[in-house]
Amino acid sequence: MCAVGSGPESIEREEQFATAGPTETLERIVEFFRGGERPSAIGIGSFGPVDVDPRSPTWGHVTTTPKPGWKGAAVAPILRDRLGVSIAFDQDVAAAALGEYRWGAGRNAPSLCYMTVGTGIGAGLLIDGQPWHGLIHPEPGHIRVPHDRARDPFPGACPMHGDCLEGLASGPALEQRWGAPGHELAGDHPAWELEAHYLALGVLSIVCVFSPERIVLGGGVMEQPGLLERVAVRLRELVGGYLATPLLDDGINDYLVSPALGDRAGVLGAIALAQAASDRAG
Amino acid sequence: MCAVGSGPESIEREEQFATAGPTETLERIVEFFRGGERPSAIGIGSFGPVDVDPRSPTWGHVTTTPKPGWKGAAVAPILRDRLGVSIAFDQDVAAAALGEYRWGAGRNAPSLCYMTVGTGIGAGLLIDGQPWHGLIHPEPGHIRVPHDRARDPFPGACPMHGDCLEGLASGPALEQRWGAPGHELAGDHPAWELEAHYLALGVLSIVCVFSPERIVLGGGVMEQPGLLERVAVRLRELVGGYLATPLLDDGINDYLVSPALGDRAGVLGAIALAQAASDRAG
């Protein structure tokens, strides 16, 4: 998704197209941005894993993805050189976190996690509205969670790790396990209790490691009505009163929340990234 | 452990005694600090969970511990009032992280995790040498990791969660599972391969969520020769090349390291906490 604008109420142009190989996709992005006034900066929220270290020779590249053709694609350097503008580059989930922080469900959260459950499972972390990267960037889809093979014999869908969190609870995992995509499964299908269980185990790791002050849980799978509430119930059970805060007890519905920007969090966050880059460039 | 000084080479006085109930223990601490010149500030690295939020009415209290008598103990406020000095208060593991960052194996790590494996499993996270707390503070001992009951029928030792990471891999878990404490188990005992497996699963969650630039793995259990290396081998297998950095591949022995200060990391970190509090107070 490409857009030009300065916030949710002021999108001047936008265009959406499916991701093909890198050459074709980057060419379409270049055409989009050449189709209007040159922007002061461009923010990119890319699928990952990506190199977000500005000191690295492979800054702005996609790194180890299994997506055909994209491994090592120099996304940000190519767009910078073709378009001649400053580029702010981060993961798609970090951009979505930033969008929700600026204009959505993450407002006023000193530390924030935006976790997405869709084709993959990822998360963006913000500290005072700045994406947190550390060594690489968060990749919570690849943690391992308990997998009771008696209850759930599905071996997992991750091509690299099998039954990591993403392998057990992403959209493709749901579809492979049950033979139908999530949106075709009834609200009382046992898929949802199992899905909530795995997602709560993943969220628990985020709570116990990073201890964010709010978690926004988005992505296509989370559009299932009632799923967020099921995850919250299970998370509260898993915490078991050990962490002394009402936000992980009675107040959990103020802690684990839905996105306010829906599937526009990413593109709006990319605009916020671009604004920060433009401000830095003066 | 109580000490007065300004760094590893300049400890003026120190005293160690077993933790009893809060009244008796805090009284001994008061006596220790009254036994010399009044320090400019005191840093406390306390067992947890603790309330480290300076805006909270229960700042400086131990919160939900199962330790008899300590639940709700007002450790920092009592010592501040009895001794009349500024108190910097944090978890024991955050203090240990700070000690290793200042004087040990965490030097020059922009982000650092100090994880301890002993009576419990905990971790302190630092960003640019400052303890990171977020909502509460990290509590990675209570994440859930895969537990293959066919391979390991031990139900787990955590009184709250059973087979959380701490319940499976703390010192007491080792002892209860095998009928002898870790230091009595031979180096080729199967205990160590299982222990390394669980610890690597826990470290993986830290890597995939917080993505620290270095991890120091300490605590009594980690004194077992060869255990750190086994954890590193297993961690590298679990990452499976997915995270594009040599530090999680060939370079893992520069990433996952032993403490340099041994069991003195905590008390030295508390001194560093006190120095920061003293600097802030001017």
Interface residues (C-beta under 8 A of the other chain):
Chain A: P49 D51 T63 T64 S111 A123 L125 I127 W132 H133 G134 L135 I136 H137 P138 E139 P140 G141 H142 I143 R144 V145 P146 H147 M160 H161 L201 L204 S205 I206 V207 C208 V209 F210 S211 P212 E213 L238 V239 G240 G241 Y242 L243 A244 T245 L247 L248
Chain B: P49 D51 T63 T64 S111 A123 L125 I127 W132 H133 G134 L135 I136 H137 P138 E139 P140 G141 H142 I143 R144 V145 P146 H147 M160 H161 L201 L204 S205 I206 V207 C208 V209 F210 S211 P212 E213 L238 V239 G240 G241 Y242 L243 A244 T245 L247 L248
